[in-house]
Amino acid sequence: MADLVQGFNFRISLGRSTSPGPSAAPPPALTGAPSRAARTGAGARADGPDRLGDGGFQECSGLELEMEVGDHPEGGRNDGLARGIGRVKLQPIVLRRGMLVPTPGGRADSALWDWLYGIVGGENRSVRYDGDIEVLDPTGARTLAHWRFVRGLPVKVAGPALNARTGEIAMEELHIAHEGLRLEGT
């Protein structure tokens, strides 16, 4: 019997998309983007403006594809319908993490917010990032599963619900719409 994944870690990497998407034009340059990668915890790398960050998220959801099915009535067939395949629905990927303050006495990391602000403000028209989501064994030494999404756009960035009475960790949330998701062979 196959082993079930029980205890695990996962790692997220976000890098500037090089896929031109449906048009022939390459993605725009990252002018006005944060000059450093997001410092998102252990394993973070500052690889320049083409990286948004690696690691640091505690939750990930939205790793799903759903195919539409079309019903087609056939003449003379009254006992059923012919069914055909349709488009694939892509769900947004939702990432959650504790709000990061990179240095003692520092300020919260704003790289995710800057990505969305840059697009909304027109500075970085449609800056897209490709991403890798890896499930690692409990030691972090071996990749158990690897998903790759392409041409991601931020559709929602949510700050934490602030309640000083509960003492809970302030959680940030990022929703990424994308143009394709694939479970890669490991």
N, C-alpha and C positions, 0 to 999 in steps of 0.2 A: 504494500500500500504506500502511496506517495506521502511524503511529509507535508504537514500543514504549516503555513507560516504563522507563527504565534508571536514570539517576541521579535521585534525588528526595529530598525532605524530607517529613516529615509532622508534623501538628499535632493535638493532642488537646485538647478542651475538655470539662469536666464541670461542669454546672450543675444546680441542684435541679430535680427533675421537677415539672412542673405538670399532668401527665396523671393523672387520677384512677384509671386502670387499670380492672380489672374491677368494682370497687365504685364507688358514687356519691360516697363520701367523698373530699375532697381529701387530698393528701399531708400528713403532719404537719409542724408547724413545726420548724425546726432548733434547738431549745433544746439547749444543751449542746454544740453543734457547735463546731469550731474557729472562732474569731472572725475569722480571716483566710483567704484562699485559700491553697492550697499554693503555695509558691514553687518552681516546677518548671522553672526555666531561662529561656532567652530567650523573650520574649513573655508571661511570666507576668503575670497581672493580679490584683490584690486587690480584688475586687468585692463584698466582704462575705460574710456567712454563706451566701448562696445559691450561691456558686461554690466548688468544691473545687480547681480549678486548671486551668491551660492549659499545653499543650506539655510538653517535657522528657522524653518517653519515646523510647528508642532502638529498641524493637521492639514490634510489634503483631501478634497472630494471633487467629484465631477469627472472622474476617469471613466467616462461612459460614452458609448455610441448607440444610437437608436435608429433603426431603419424604418422608414415609412413603408407601408404596404398598401397598394392600390387595388380596390375591388373592381373587376370588369365583368359585367353581366354578359353572358353569351346567349345568343338567340337559340331557342329550342332546349336550353338547359335550365330547367326550373328547380332543380334540386341543389343548386350551389352556385358559387361564383368562381371565376378564374381570378387568381391573385398574382399580382406582379410586384416587382421591387420598385421602390421609389428612392427618394433622396435620403441621405443620412443626416440625422439631427445631431449636432454637436453641442453638448452641454458646456457651460463655462466651468473652468477649473477654479476651485475655491481654495485659497491657501490662508491659513491662520497661524499667527505667531504672537508671542509676547512682544509688546512694544519695546523697541531697542533703544537704549541710551549707550552709545559706543564707548564713552569714556566717563570716568567719575567726574561729576560736576558738569558733564557735557550736555548736549541737547539731543533730543530724539532724532533718529535717522529718518530723513525725509525722502529718500530715493524713490520709494513707491509712489508717494504723493506727487513728487516732481514729474514722474513719468506721465501721470494723468493730467496734471496742470499744463505740462508742455503741449500735450495734444489739444486740450480744450482751449488753451490760449493761442493756438496757432503757431507756436514756436517750432514745434516738432510735429509737423503734419504726419499723422499715421505712423509714428515710430513703433515698429513692431519688434518683438523679441521671440525667439524660439526657446523652448525649454525642455529640460530633461528632468524626469522624476524617477529616482532610483530607490527601490526597496532593498535595504541591506540586511544582512544577517545581524544578530545581536552584537557581534563584535565589530561590525562595520567593515570587515575584511572582504566580503564577497557580495556581489550584486545578485539578488534573487529575482528581481523583475525590473524592467526599464521601459518607461513610457516616454515618448517624444512627441511634443506638440509643436506646430509651426505657425508662424505669423500671428502671435498673440498680441492682443490689445487689452488694455485695462478698461473694464466697463464699470468697475466699482472699487473704491478704496474706502474702507470703513475704519474709523478710529475706535478706540476702546470705549466701552460703557464705563463711565467714571463713577464709582461709589466707594468712598473712603471707609465706610462702615464695614464692608465685607472683607476687605483685605485680599481680594482676588487679584491675579495678575492682569494687567491691562493688555488686552488682546487686540491686535490689528487684523484686518481681513482684506484680502485682495481677490477680486474676481477677474479672470482672464478669459475673454472670448478668443477663440482660435480658429484656424482654417483646416486643421487636421490633427488627429491623434492616432498613434500607433503603438502597440505593445511590441517592442523590439525583442528579438532573440538574445539571450544572454550567454 
